[in-house]
Amino acid sequence: MKLYKEACDYVLSLKKNRNFNGLGRMEKIVEELKHPEKEFNTIHIAGTNGKGSTLTYIKAILMEAGLTVGTFTSPYVQKYNDQIQVNGQTISDEEFLSLVEDIKPIVRKLEKKQEYGVPVEFEIMTAIALHYFSKRKVDIAILETGLGGRLDPTNIIRPLVSVITNVGYDHMEFLGETLSEIGQEKAGIIKKDIPVVSGCKQREVIHVVEEVAKQHGAVLYQLNDYFFIDQKKESFSVHTEKHTYGDLSTGMLGFHQMQNGALAIMALECLTEKHLFQITKEQIKKGLMKGKIPNRIEVVQKDPLIIFDGGHNSEGLHALVNTLSKEFSNKRFTFLFSATKNKNINEMIDIMRQIGNEIIICPFKHEQGMDPVEVYHSLPSTENIVVQEDWKHAYTNKSQSLRDNEALVVTGSLYLLREIRNELRI
């Protein structure tokens, strides 16, 4: 256990590095590892929201089809190495430690070369994931981008299909100030002759994705253009130009999950059309139902009702509020909320106000965590806003005093949710 913690501390210590140099260093790392990324098939997913859910549905369907599936996601939910999994099982502490030891000589080698410098944390985690998937001989691995797409370390792969879930205002200090600029960065995962599936909605973003796809000779499958969702009362259908997938339900709540499920279906259709994998409609139906991950409008307690959701930006909170108002229309909601400083926090609070009876804002232990007192004083109106310096005190008091017609919704940064889950063992 001590050695595993030391391995985690070693990788996390690289987080302080800001010496980005495009993909040059990542290319050198995989070269030193003898190109593990070429040993298995991959699917690449970028987007502002929905990456994790779309990945989860694809994984569940592929597992239903009997395949061995690697996944690389971020940030971690409870434990650092849970970002790397095979068939839903986290890489063991021992295996993680072993792979870190494999990587250390490469880090030292790069550190001595001025043109490369010391790798950053996410580059190392990406390399460890690829190295692990190669050793485990997975049939296919699904990788989420960490930030953007074009210069993201995961963009070292050449996937069978690329997926862009959507584009919103997030990480603007790195990706650009307009949706078109952000879309350009995320469209950077599009490769020559590799099909791309898009759930983007804004016309200016779709135009960017279309242009990049055209430049690379990549066939684009755009939601509401090439494939469509038909929502019914208790289920939904997905219609593509070649197939209809009917009587579907997802393992997670909300219309946005139907959209994520549709993206998963379209991505997998690209693979079956190439005869790369055989996936049946029944396997798709079962996989969508089995696709569940923590912190996606997750009911952690039914009586009284407590929900966790990683609504870490405005788009995510819109999806949360829309779903809560439809699925739990008889409830009065209290939100326990915190976010990182770089978010549009005032806008996020306004979104929660649409249905929130009370919003409790609190800090969490992270250098980028917001200051709730500062946020409180920046708000045009502080009606129904409560500052709580200790989330544990707020969570405990509220969860114990909820009435039958009330619900507690813990939302915002995934760092906050992780802290709560780890400390309260939820």
Summary of the structure (lengths in Angstrom):
residues: 426
radius of gyration: 21.4
end to end distance: 21.7
largest distance: 63.0
contacts: 1465
relative contact order: 0.11
helix: 45%
strand: 19%
